[in-house]
Amino acid sequence: MVSLLVQITIFLISSIVSHRVSGLPRPNLCSNKASDIVFAVDSSFSIRPIEFTEQLNFLTAVMDQLPLGPEQFKVGVLKFASEVKLEIKFDQFKSKWGLRKAIRDIQHLEGGTNTQEALRFVRTKMFTEEFGARPSARKQLVIITDGLSTNKSATMNEAAIAKGQGIEIFVIAVAIAPHEDHEIKSMASEPKAQHIFKVGDFNALAAIASSVSGAACDGFYGDQPASRQVESIPREIIPQPLKKTSILPACKGGISEVLFLLDSSTSMYINDYKELVAFTRNVTECLDIANDRIRVGVLAYSDRPVTLFRLSDEQSQENLRNVLVKAPYVTGRTDTAFVLKYARTRGFSQARPHVARIIVLLTDGESRDKQATLKEAKEIHSAGIGLLIVGIGNATKEDMRSLSSDPASDRFVFHMQDTHKRFTVPMLLSETTCKEAVKLAETPPSEKCPGQLSDLIFVYDSSALNRQHNNLVIRTISSLTASSRLNNPGYLRLGVIRDASDRSTNLGQSVPDIELSGDWTRSPEFRRRLDPRSRPKLAAANSLLARVRRFYFPADQWSLPQHKRRRRLIVLFLDSPVTSKYDAYNEARMLRKHSDVEIAVVVLGKNFSERQATEIASNPNSTYVIRARRKGKGRLKRIEEKIIKLLCNKTPHLK
C-alpha cells in the first residue's frame, strides 16, 4: 500500500514538473479581474473547412487558459465573411463545457473578407449591455484573418475608432506576407509586439494559444512573457523554389513575349497560391530574360486582372524575382474568360512586332463561365498566340487540354502535382515555351516571301459551301494573290481544286479546277477563273485530297531529287462535316507521310466539327487549323494573314 502511494506521489510530482517545463499554461494565474473578450473568426472563401476548424480549436485552447466568471473573463464569438454573424454573447453560457460545445458547433460562413464590418459590429454592438457586456470591464478583441480586407481604408478607419473607444485589439495574421502587414499593424493596439501574432498556416495556431491568452492577461502568464513565443513563429510565407534551375539551352538567345496569368481567386487556397508563385519563379529562371530577348509579364487574376510585371518593365531575373516574392493574393470570383480576353487585347499592347506571343495560364480549373472561357481560348488561337495551361489542385487534363493551343494532345498541358516529374515540370514548361516561340514567330515583311520554292493548292468542295462561304473563299484567294506580302512570285506556284468528282484521269483534260502554275500574278484573269457554285450538304474532302495526291503530289514523283527542295502546302476550306471522314483522314495521312505535304484547314461557320479539322490538318493544330467563324470585316484579313504567315515561314514543321 505504501509502495503504491509512493508511486502515485512520484507520478503527480513528475506531471507537475513536466507541465511547468513544457510551458503549458496554468489555470487561474491571469491577473485580470474583469475583461470582456471577443473572438472574431475569419470565415471567408479563402478558408478551407479544415482551416476553419483549426480556428475553432484555437479559440477553445485560448478560452481554456482564461479564468471565466462574473468577475473575470467573459467570452463572445462572431464570424465574418461578406457579412457578420454573432455566434456567442458574453453572458450566454455559465460553464466552459457549454461554451466549448457552442464553439465546436459554429459553421463555416464563406464570402469576402469584410473585416471593416466585423470591427464596426464589435464597437457598436458587442460591448453593450444588450449583448452581456459589463460597463466597467476591460474591452478586448482578438481578430483572426488570412488576408487583406475588401476595403483597406475603411478597415483602418474602423480600427482607429475602436481603439479610440478603449477597445484593445489583438490581430492574429495567418500566412500574411511581410509587405502586406501594413493593415495588420494599423489594426493592432500598442505595443505592436504584444498585439500582433503571425503564423505561417492555421496548423500553427495551436502553438500560440498560451501566448495569446497571456497577452490578454496584461502580457504576463506565470513566469513567461507573452512576447517571447511570438518571435519563434515562422513568418516566411513564400515557399522556396522547388529546385535550383538555370537557363535552358533551348531558351538561350530566344526572342518572345510571354505572359504568365496567376490564378489568385478565392477558389485557389492561399497555400496553393504560394506554391503556384514558387512554381512560376522556377519556370522563369529557366528563361533567358532580357529587354532584347525573352520579355515576361505577370498578371494575378480573380474577377479582375492585377498587373504585377509588364512586358515594358526593365527585364531581368532579379526584377522579376522581387515581384514574385511580393505577389498579392487577390481573392474573388474566378473569371478566366475575362483575364484571357484582357491578355489578348491589352496584355500584348506593348509587344514587339513579329515576335512570338505566348500566354501561360496557371489555374485550378475553376471558371465562372466555362463556355465563355473556351470561346476566348479559341480567339487567342485565331490571333496566333500560343496558349499553355498549367493546372494545380483539382484541375483536370481534359479541361486544360480544351483550352490549350493543341486540344488534341497534352503537349501544351502541364500539372504541378505530377509527382513522377515533380522537379522537371518547370523545365518542361520552359522548354516547350521556347520551342513554341520559334514556331509562332512572324516573318518580317521586308524578307522575301516565300523564301523557298513552294507549291500552294487551295482545296474546297464548291458544291458543299453555302453561297456566303463560297464568296468568302474566293475573296480570300483573290486578296491573297494580290497581297504585297508575297514579294517573291518566282518561287510560288498556285493551284485550286474545288470539284470533288473524279471525272478526269490526267491534268490535261478540261476540269473546273485551276492547275498548278505561276500565272496567278495576273490577278484579274485569276479572279475570273474562280467560279462560285451552288449550295451543298456534305464536303467530299476525301475525294478532293485524293485528287491532290494522285495528280498533283504523287509520292513517286515528289520523291525525285529535283522536287525535294519544293515545299508543298494545301489549304482546305470546310464549312460542313465531311463525307467518309475516315477516308478523308487516311488521304490526309498519306499526303503528310508519303509526299511530305503540309495541310492547313480553314474552318468556316459553326456547322463543322473541329475534331475533323484536327485529324486532317498537320501538327501543331494551333498553326495549321485556321478558325474563321466570326463575321465582320476583319474575317477575311485574319484568314489571309494566317495563310501568308504559314507560307512565309521558312522552316516547315511537319508531323
C-alpha positions in Angstrom: 0.0 0.0 0.0 2.8 2.3 0.9 4.6 1.4 -2.3 1.5 2.3 -4.3 1.2 5.7 -2.6 4.8 6.5 -3.3 4.4 5.7 -6.9 1.3 7.9 -7.2 3.1 10.7 -5.4 6.1 10.4 -7.8 3.7 10.4 -10.8 1.9 13.6 -9.6 5.2 15.4 -9.0 6.6 14.4 -12.3 3.4 15.5 -14.1 3.5 18.9 -12.4 7.2 19.4 -13.3 6.6 18.3 -16.9 3.6 20.6 -17.1 5.7 23.5 -15.9 8.7 22.8 -18.1 6.6 22.4 -21.3 5.4 25.9 -20.9 1.7 24.9 -20.8 -0.5 27.5 -19.1 -1.6 27.0 -15.5 -5.2 28.0 -14.8 -6.3 31.0 -12.8 -3.0 32.8 -12.9 -4.3 35.6 -15.0 -4.0 39.0 -13.3 -7.1 40.5 -14.9 -10.2 40.8 -12.6 -12.8 41.6 -15.3 -12.5 41.5 -19.1 -14.9 41.1 -21.9 -13.0 39.4 -24.8 -14.4 39.0 -28.3 -13.0 36.5 -30.8 -13.7 37.5 -34.5 -13.1 34.4 -36.7 -12.4 34.8 -40.4 -15.0 32.7 -42.3 -14.2 33.9 -45.9 -14.0 31.8 -49.1 -10.2 31.5 -48.7 -10.6 29.5 -45.5 -10.8 25.8 -46.1 -13.2 23.8 -43.8 -10.3 22.1 -42.1 -8.7 25.5 -41.5 -11.9 26.9 -40.1 -12.0 24.0 -37.7 -8.4 24.9 -36.7 -9.6 28.3 -35.7 -12.3 26.9 -33.6 -9.8 24.6 -31.9 -7.6 27.6 -31.2 -10.5 29.5 -29.7 -11.2 26.6 -27.3 -7.5 26.3 -26.4 -7.3 30.1 -25.5 -10.6 30.0 -23.6 -9.4 27.0 -21.5 -6.5 29.1 -20.3 -8.6 32.1 -19.3 -10.3 32.3 -15.9 -14.0 32.6 -16.8 -16.5 34.0 -14.3 -18.7 37.0 -13.4 -15.7 38.9 -12.0 -13.1 37.7 -14.5 -13.3 36.9 -18.2 -16.5 36.7 -20.4 -16.2 35.4 -23.9 -18.1 36.4 -27.0 -17.6 35.0 -30.5 -18.6 36.2 -34.0 -17.6 35.1 -37.5 -17.2 37.4 -40.6 -17.0 37.0 -44.3 -19.1 39.2 -46.6 -21.4 39.6 -43.6 -21.0 39.4 -39.9 -22.8 36.9 -37.8 -22.9 36.8 -34.0 -22.4 33.3 -32.5 -22.0 33.7 -28.8 -22.9 36.6 -26.5 -20.9 37.4 -23.3 -23.5 36.0 -20.8 -24.9 33.2 -23.0 -23.1 30.3 -21.1 -22.3 29.8 -17.5 -19.9 26.9 -17.9 -16.8 26.2 -20.0 -18.4 23.0 -21.1 -21.4 24.7 -22.7 -19.1 27.4 -24.2 -16.8 24.8 -25.6 -19.7 22.9 -27.3 -21.1 26.1 -28.8 -17.7 27.0 -30.3 -17.4 23.5 -31.8 -20.8 23.8 -33.4 -20.0 27.1 -35.3 -20.4 26.6 -39.1 -18.3 28.0 -41.9 -20.0 31.1 -43.5 -17.9 31.8 -46.7 -17.8 35.1 -48.6 -15.4 38.0 -48.9 -13.1 39.4 -46.1 -15.3 42.2 -44.7 -13.0 43.0 -41.8 -14.3 46.6 -41.5 -17.9 45.3 -40.8 -16.6 43.0 -38.1 -14.8 45.9 -36.4 -17.9 48.1 -36.7 -20.1 45.4 -35.3 -17.8 44.9 -32.3 -17.5 48.5 -31.3 -21.2 49.4 -31.9 -23.0 46.3 -30.6 -20.8 43.7 -28.8 -19.7 45.9 -25.9 -23.3 46.8 -24.8 -25.4 45.5 -22.0 -27.8 44.0 -24.6 -25.0 41.6 -25.6 -24.0 40.9 -22.0 -21.0 43.3 -21.7 -20.1 44.9 -18.4 -19.6 48.7 -18.4 -16.5 48.5 -16.1 -14.9 45.6 -17.7 -11.8 45.7 -20.0 -12.8 45.6 -23.7 -10.7 43.2 -25.8 -10.9 41.9 -29.4 -8.9 39.1 -30.9 -9.4 39.1 -34.7 -8.1 36.2 -36.9 -7.6 36.8 -40.6 -5.6 35.2 -43.5 -5.8 38.1 -46.0 -6.3 41.8 -46.6 -9.8 43.2 -46.2 -12.1 44.1 -49.1 -11.8 47.8 -48.1 -8.4 48.6 -46.6 -9.1 52.3 -45.8 -12.4 51.5 -44.1 -10.8 48.8 -42.0 -8.1 51.1 -40.8 -10.6 53.8 -40.0 -12.9 51.4 -38.0 -9.9 50.1 -36.1 -8.8 53.6 -35.2 -12.3 54.4 -33.9 -12.5 51.2 -31.9 -9.1 51.8 -30.2 -10.3 55.4 -29.6 -13.3 53.9 -27.7 -10.9 51.9 -25.4 -11.0 48.6 -27.2 -7.8 46.6 -27.1 -7.2 44.8 -30.4 -5.1 41.7 -30.9 -4.5 40.6 -34.5 -3.6 37.0 -35.5 -2.3 37.1 -39.1 -2.2 33.7 -40.8 0.1 33.5 -43.9 0.3 37.2 -44.4 3.3 38.4 -46.4 5.6 41.0 -44.8 4.8 43.6 -47.5 1.0 43.1 -46.7 1.2 43.7 -43.0 0.6 47.5 -43.0 -3.2 46.9 -42.5 -2.4 44.4 -39.7 -0.2 46.8 -37.9 -2.7 49.6 -38.3 -5.5 47.5 -36.6 -3.5 46.3 -33.6 -3.1 48.2 -30.4 0.2 49.3 -28.9 2.7 47.9 -28.2 2.6 46.1 -31.6 4.9 43.3 -30.4 2.3 42.1 -27.8 -0.7 42.6 -30.0 0.3 41.1 -33.3 0.8 37.3 -33.8 2.0 35.9 -37.1 1.8 32.3 -38.1 2.7 30.5 -41.4 -0.5 28.5 -41.5 -3.6 27.5 -39.5 -1.9 24.4 -38.1 0.5 26.7 -36.2 -2.3 28.4 -34.3 -2.2 25.9 -31.5 1.4 26.9 -30.8 0.5 30.5 -29.9 -2.6 29.7 -27.7 -0.8 30.3 -24.5 0.9 33.4 -25.9 -2.4 34.9 -26.8 -4.1 34.1 -23.5 -1.0 35.5 -21.8 -1.2 38.7 -23.8 -4.9 39.1 -22.8 -3.8 38.8 -19.2 -1.8 42.0 -19.3 1.1 40.4 -21.2 2.1 38.1 -18.3 1.2 34.5 -17.7 3.1 32.9 -14.8 6.8 33.5 -15.4 6.8 33.6 -19.2 6.3 36.9 -21.0 3.8 36.5 -23.9 6.1 38.1 -26.4 8.9 35.5 -26.1 7.0 32.9 -28.1 5.9 35.3 -30.8 9.4 35.7 -32.2 9.7 31.9 -32.8 6.6 31.9 -35.1 7.5 31.3 -38.8 6.9 34.4 -40.8 8.1 33.4 -44.3 5.1 32.6 -46.4 6.6 32.4 -49.9 7.9 28.8 -50.4 11.5 28.3 -51.5 11.9 27.3 -55.2 11.3 23.6 -55.8 14.7 23.1 -57.3 17.6 25.3 -58.4 17.4 25.9 -62.1 19.4 27.6 -64.9 18.6 28.9 -68.3 17.8 26.1 -70.7 19.8 25.7 -73.9 16.6 25.8 -76.0 15.8 29.2 -74.4 19.2 30.9 -74.8 19.1 33.8 -77.2 15.4 33.3 -77.8 13.0 36.2 -78.6 9.4 36.2 -77.4 6.8 37.9 -75.3 5.4 35.6 -72.5 2.5 36.5 -70.2 2.0 34.5 -67.0 -1.6 34.6 -65.7 -1.7 33.5 -62.0 -5.0 32.3 -60.6 -5.4 34.3 -57.4 -9.2 33.7 -56.9 -10.9 32.6 -53.7 -11.2 29.1 -55.1 -7.4 28.9 -55.0 -6.5 28.5 -51.4 -3.6 30.6 -50.0 -1.2 27.7 -49.7 -1.9 26.6 -53.3 -1.3 30.2 -54.4 2.1 30.3 -52.7 3.0 27.1 -54.4 1.9 28.5 -57.7 4.0 31.6 -57.3 7.1 29.5 -56.4 6.4 27.3 -59.5 6.3 30.4 -61.7 9.6 31.6 -60.2 11.2 28.2 -61.1 9.8 28.4 -64.7 11.0 32.0 -65.3 14.5 31.2 -64.0 14.9 28.8 -66.9 14.1 31.6 -69.4 16.7 33.9 -71.0 15.0 37.1 -69.7 16.3 40.4 -71.0 15.0 43.5 -72.8 16.2 42.3 -76.2 15.4 38.6 -75.7 12.6 36.9 -73.8 10.3 39.5 -72.1 8.0 38.4 -69.4 4.8 39.9 -68.0 2.9 38.7 -64.9 -0.8 39.2 -64.0 -2.6 37.9 -60.9 -6.4 37.5 -61.5 -9.7 36.6 -59.9 -12.7 38.6 -61.2 -10.2 41.2 -62.4 -6.6 41.2 -63.6 -3.9 42.9 -61.5 -0.7 43.6 -63.4 2.4 42.8 -61.4 5.0 43.0 -64.1 4.7 44.5 -67.6 6.4 43.5 -70.8 7.7 47.1 -70.9 9.3 46.9 -67.4 13.1 46.5 -67.1 13.6 42.8 -67.8 15.9 40.9 -65.5 15.8 37.8 -63.4 16.3 39.9 -60.2 13.5 42.3 -61.0 11.0 39.5 -61.8 12.1 37.6 -58.7 11.4 40.7 -56.5 7.9 41.0 -58.0 7.0 37.3 -57.5 8.1 37.4 -53.8 5.6 40.2 -53.3 2.8 38.7 -55.4 -0.5 39.6 -53.7 -3.3 37.1 -53.0 -6.1 39.0 -54.7 -9.2 36.7 -54.0 -12.6 37.0 -55.7 -14.5 35.0 -58.3 -12.7 33.1 -61.0 -13.3 34.9 -64.3 -10.9 33.2 -66.5 -12.6 34.3 -69.7 -12.2 37.9 -68.8 -8.5 37.7 -68.0 -7.8 35.7 -71.2 -9.6 38.5 -73.2 -7.6 41.1 -71.3 -4.3 39.4 -72.0 -5.2 39.0 -75.7 -6.5 42.6 -76.3 -4.3 44.6 -73.9 -1.6 42.4 -72.4 0.4 42.4 -75.6 -0.2 46.1 -76.4 3.5 46.9 -75.9 4.8 43.7 -77.6 7.5 43.9 -80.2 6.3 43.4 -83.8 6.8 40.0 -85.5 7.8 38.4 -82.1 6.0 35.3 -80.9 3.3 35.9 -78.2 2.6 33.2 -75.6 0.2 33.0 -72.7 0.9 30.7 -69.8 -2.3 30.2 -67.8 -1.9 28.9 -64.3 -5.3 27.7 -62.9 -7.1 25.3 -60.6 -9.6 24.6 -63.4 -12.5 26.7 -61.8 -14.1 29.3 -64.0 -17.3 31.4 -63.7 -18.3 30.7 -67.3 -16.6 27.7 -68.9 -18.2 28.3 -72.3 -17.0 31.9 -72.4 -13.6 30.7 -71.3 -13.4 28.2 -74.1 -14.6 30.7 -76.7 -11.9 33.2 -75.6 -9.3 30.5 -75.8 -10.3 29.9 -79.4 -10.0 33.7 -80.1 -6.4 33.5 -78.7 -5.6 30.6 -81.1 -7.0 32.6 -84.0 -4.9 35.6 -83.1 -1.7 33.5 -83.4 -1.0 33.5 -79.7 0.3 30.3 -78.1 -1.7 29.2 -75.0 -0.1 26.8 -72.5 -2.1 25.6 -69.5 -0.7 24.7 -66.0 -3.1 23.1 -63.6 -3.0 22.9 -59.8 -5.2 21.1 -57.4 -8.3 19.5 -59.0 -7.7 20.9 -62.5 -8.3 18.0 -65.0 -6.3 17.3 -68.1 -9.5 17.3 -70.2 -10.5 20.8 -69.2 -7.0 22.1 -69.6 -6.5 20.4 -73.0 -9.6 22.0 -74.3 -8.1 25.5 -73.7 -4.6 24.8 -74.9 -3.1 25.5 -78.3 -3.4 21.8 -79.2 -6.7 20.4 -77.8 -6.0 17.0 -79.4 -2.9 16.3 -77.3 -1.2 17.0 -74.0 1.8 18.8 -75.5 0.7 22.2 -74.1 -0.8 20.9 -70.8 1.1 20.6 -67.5 0.1 19.8 -63.9 2.1 20.9 -60.9 1.1 17.8 -59.0 2.6 15.3 -61.5 4.6 13.5 -58.8 6.7 11.4 -61.2 8.2 14.5 -62.7 7.8 16.9 -59.8 11.1 18.6 -60.3 11.1 18.7 -64.1 7.7 20.2 -64.8 9.0 23.8 -64.7 11.9 22.8 -67.1 9.5 21.0 -69.4 7.2 24.1 -69.5 10.1 26.4 -70.1 11.4 24.3 -72.9 8.0 24.0 -74.6 7.5 27.7 -74.3 10.8 28.5 -76.0 10.3 25.9 -78.8 6.8 27.1 -79.5 8.1 30.7 -79.7 10.2 29.7 -82.6 7.2 28.3 -84.5 5.0 31.3 -83.7 7.5 34.0 -84.7 6.3 36.0 -87.7 8.4 36.7 -90.7 9.3 40.4 -91.1 7.6 41.8 -94.2 10.9 43.0 -95.6 12.1 39.5 -96.2 11.3 37.6 -99.4 8.2 35.6 -99.2 8.1 32.7 -99.9 11.7 32.2 -99.1 11.9 28.8 -100.8 10.3 27.1 -103.8 6.7 26.4 -102.9 3.5 24.9 -104.3 0.3 26.1 -102.7 -3.0 24.4 -103.5 -6.4 25.8 -102.3 -8.9 23.0 -101.9 -12.6 23.2 -101.3 -15.8 21.5 -102.4 -17.7 24.2 -104.2 -20.8 22.1 -104.1 -20.6 21.9 -100.3 -20.1 25.5 -99.4 -23.0 27.8 -99.0 -23.0 30.9 -101.2 -21.7 33.2 -98.4 -18.8 31.0 -97.6 -18.1 30.3 -101.3 -17.8 34.0 -101.8 -15.6 34.3 -98.8 -13.2 31.7 -100.1 -13.0 33.4 -103.5 -12.4 36.8 -101.9 -9.7 35.3 -99.6 -7.8 33.6 -102.5 -8.1 36.8 -104.7 -6.9 39.0 -101.9 -4.0 36.8 -101.1 -2.8 36.6 -104.7 -2.9 40.4 -104.8 -1.1 40.8 -101.5 2.2 42.8 -101.4 3.5 40.4 -98.8 4.0 37.8 -101.5 7.0 39.6 -102.9 8.8 36.6 -104.4 6.4 35.3 -107.0 9.0 33.4 -109.0 9.2 31.0 -106.0 5.5 30.2 -105.8 3.2 28.1 -108.0 -0.5 28.2 -107.1 -3.5 26.0 -107.9 -7.2 25.5 -107.0 -9.2 22.2 -106.6 -12.9 22.7 -106.0 -14.6 19.8 -107.7 -14.8 16.5 -105.8 -15.8 14.4 -108.8 -13.1 12.2 -110.3 -14.1 12.7 -113.9 -10.6 13.1 -115.3 -7.6 10.7 -115.3 -5.0 13.3 -116.1 -4.4 17.0 -115.8 -4.7 17.6 -119.5 -8.5 17.3 -119.6 -10.7 20.2 -119.1 -11.8 20.4 -115.4 -13.1 23.3 -113.4 -10.0 23.4 -111.3 -7.1 25.8 -111.7 -3.9 23.9 -112.5 -0.7 24.4 -110.6 1.1 27.3 -112.3 2.8 30.6 -111.8 0.2 32.7 -113.7 -1.6 33.7 -110.5 0.2 37.0 -110.6 -2.3 38.1 -113.3 -5.0 38.8 -110.7 -8.0 39.9 -112.8 -7.7 36.8 -115.0 -7.2 34.6 -112.0 -10.3 36.1 -110.3 -12.5 35.3 -113.3 -11.5 31.7 -113.1 -12.8 31.4 -109.5 -16.3 30.5 -110.3 -18.9 30.1 -107.4 -21.1 27.0 -107.3 -24.4 26.1 -105.7 -25.2 25.1 -102.1 -24.3 21.6 -100.7 -24.6 19.4 -97.7 -21.5 17.3 -97.1 -18.0 18.1 -98.3 -16.2 15.3 -100.2 -12.9 16.1 -98.6 -11.6 12.5 -99.2 -12.1 12.9 -103.0 -10.6 16.3 -103.1 -7.5 15.2 -101.2 -7.3 12.0 -103.3 -7.2 14.2 -106.5 -4.4 16.3 -105.0 -2.4 13.1 -104.0 -2.9 11.4 -107.4 -2.5 14.3 -109.8 -0.5 17.0 -108.1 1.6 15.4 -105.3 2.0 11.7 -106.1 4.5 10.1 -103.8 6.7 8.6 -106.6 7.0 11.9 -108.4 7.7 14.1 -105.4 10.4 11.8 -104.1 12.6 12.6 -107.1 15.7 14.7 -106.3 14.5 17.7 -108.5 11.4 18.1 -106.4 12.9 17.5 -103.0 13.6 21.2 -102.4 10.0 22.3 -103.1 7.7 22.9 -100.2 4.1 21.5 -100.6 1.2 23.2 -98.9 -2.6 22.5 -99.1 -5.2 24.9 -97.7 -8.5 23.1 -97.3 -11.7 25.2 -96.7 -14.6 23.5 -95.0 -17.9 24.7 -93.6 -19.8 21.4 -93.2 -19.0 17.9 -92.0 -17.0 15.7 -94.4 -18.5 12.6 -96.0 -16.5 9.4 -95.5 -14.5 11.1 -92.7 -12.2 8.1 -92.2 -11.3 8.1 -95.9 -10.5 11.8 -95.6 -8.3 11.2 -92.5 -6.5 8.4 -94.4 -5.9 10.6 -97.5 -4.6 13.4 -95.3 -2.3 11.0 -93.5 -0.9 9.6 -96.8 -0.3 13.1 -98.1 1.6 14.1 -95.0 3.6 10.9 -94.7 4.5 9.9 -98.2 4.5 13.3 -100.1 5.7 15.5 -97.2 2.7 17.7 -97.6 1.6 20.3 -95.1 -2.2 20.6 -94.7 -3.9 23.6 -93.3 -7.7 23.6 -92.7 -9.7 26.8 -92.7 -12.8 26.3 -90.6 -15.8 28.3 -91.8 -19.1 28.6 -89.9 -20.4 26.8 -86.9 -21.5 23.5 -88.5 -18.1 22.0 -88.9 -16.5 19.6 -86.4 -13.2 20.9 -85.1 -12.2 17.4 -84.4 -12.4 16.6 -88.1 -10.2 19.6 -88.7 -7.5 18.5 -86.2 -7.5 15.0 -87.8 -7.0 16.3 -91.3 -4.6 19.2 -90.6 -0.8 18.9 -89.9 0.6 19.4 -86.4 0.7 21.6 -84.5 -3.0 22.3 -84.8 -2.5 25.8 -83.4 -0.6 26.6 -86.6 -2.5 24.5 -89.2 -6.1 24.9 -88.1 -7.4 28.3 -89.0 -10.6 29.3 -87.3 -12.7 31.9 -89.1 -16.2 31.6 -87.6 -16.8 35.2 -86.6 -18.4 37.6 -89.0 -17.1 41.1 -89.8 -14.7 43.0 -92.0 -11.6 41.5 -90.2 -12.6 37.9 -91.0 -11.1 37.8 -94.5 -8.0 39.7 -93.3 -7.4 37.2 -90.5 -7.6 34.2 -92.9 -5.2 35.9 -95.3 -2.7 36.8 -92.6 -2.7 33.2 -91.3 -2.1 31.7 -94.7 0.7 34.2 -95.6 2.3 33.6 -92.2 2.2 29.9 -92.9 3.6 30.3 -96.4 6.3 32.7 -95.4 7.6 30.5 -92.6 10.9 29.3 -93.8 11.0 26.2 -91.7 8.1 23.8 -92.2 7.1 21.8 -89.1 5.9 18.5 -90.4 4.4 15.9 -88.0 
